[in-house]
Amino acid sequence: ADRNRARVEENFLKQTHAQRQEAAQTRREEKKRAEKERIMNEEDPERQRRLE
C-alpha cells in the first residue's frame, strides 16, 4: 500500500510540475509577443527593421 501511495504521489507531482512548466512557457511566449508588438507599434523604423 505504501509503495502504491508513493507511486501515485510521484505521478501527481510530475503532472503538476509539467502543468506549471507549460503555464510558464505560455507566459514567456505571451510576454515576448507583447514586447514585439509594442516595438512594432512604436514609430521607430530602425528597431522594427532589427526585429524582422
Secondary structure, DSSP 8 states (H G I E B T S, - for coil): -HHHHHHHHHHHHHHHHHHHHHHHHHHHHHHHHHHHHHHHHSS-HHHHHHH-
